[in-house]
């Protein structure tokens, strides 16, 4: 089974790290993880995608990537510029996107913003960005400003990575094995203890998120083929009605429901690996065929 290479990339936005599973002359896949996860969340799945070249990114403030500057915020839309910068650093003109949760939301909006760089997108347990009604904007801004004024707590110290994994599991559906994988990459040794490497600023309340209308506009503008795999039951942050509208908005979408928790790609990667790989290979071939036809015209 392929082993991952831990690499760092220098970009105009800062140092970005990730895990690289190399395969010569294969379709290129950029993996984007969920909030407070990191590139290690793709360790169970990526080796099974043996006909693809896979790079799993640590978003800024996560894993081994550099934090954003202390005066910056982790606005959702800024992650799109990170994707653009990382593709440039990898010298990939285009790629297939494989995103989970936050990474799936970023992938879907990046598809709309940079269609020339996306061959296909596979979205795991999230379809589009978090969105709200416009009427909730002022309340959200007030909560964000209030939390920002609160005094920052000192970093919590843990006796072991296992203790960190147990703490991480209290706020998620992560299995023991999955939590340990993520925590091993998120942990930093501090004397006799461990502490989180991730940026505490990631826990801020976003001051502004998209409206439902904006989210649908982005999904309607996706040109690449999309495969969405959504866990059952659906997540509480996206109602069945909203999910139906989003599926209908995507012109070239294939949507499937899978059993399992939010991190099903870590717990049961064999359940989805062949579906994902076959979809990407077929999409890659179709993209090449379309490109040849465009040149002939």
Secondary structure as GFF3:
##gff-version 3
##sequence-region A 1 297
A	DSSP	beta_strand	5	11	.	.	.	ID=ss1
A	DSSP	beta_strand	14	21	.	.	.	ID=ss2
A	DSSP	beta_strand	27	32	.	.	.	ID=ss3
A	DSSP	three_ten_helix	39	42	.	.	.	ID=ss4
A	DSSP	alpha_helix	43	46	.	.	.	ID=ss5
A	DSSP	beta_strand	52	57	.	.	.	ID=ss6
A	DSSP	alpha_helix	78	90	.	.	.	ID=ss7
A	DSSP	beta_strand	95	100	.	.	.	ID=ss8
A	DSSP	alpha_helix	102	113	.	.	.	ID=ss9
A	DSSP	three_ten_helix	115	117	.	.	.	ID=ss10
A	DSSP	beta_strand	118	124	.	.	.	ID=ss11
A	DSSP	beta_strand	131	132	.	.	.	ID=ss12
A	DSSP	three_ten_helix	134	136	.	.	.	ID=ss13
A	DSSP	alpha_helix	137	149	.	.	.	ID=ss14
A	DSSP	alpha_helix	161	169	.	.	.	ID=ss15
A	DSSP	alpha_helix	176	186	.	.	.	ID=ss16
A	DSSP	beta_strand	187	190	.	.	.	ID=ss17
A	DSSP	beta_strand	193	196	.	.	.	ID=ss18
A	DSSP	three_ten_helix	200	203	.	.	.	ID=ss19
A	DSSP	beta_strand	210	211	.	.	.	ID=ss20
A	DSSP	alpha_helix	212	220	.	.	.	ID=ss21
A	DSSP	beta_strand	225	232	.	.	.	ID=ss22
A	DSSP	alpha_helix	240	249	.	.	.	ID=ss23
A	DSSP	beta_strand	253	259	.	.	.	ID=ss24
A	DSSP	alpha_helix	264	267	.	.	.	ID=ss25
A	DSSP	three_ten_helix	269	271	.	.	.	ID=ss26
A	DSSP	alpha_helix	273	296	.	.	.	ID=ss27
###
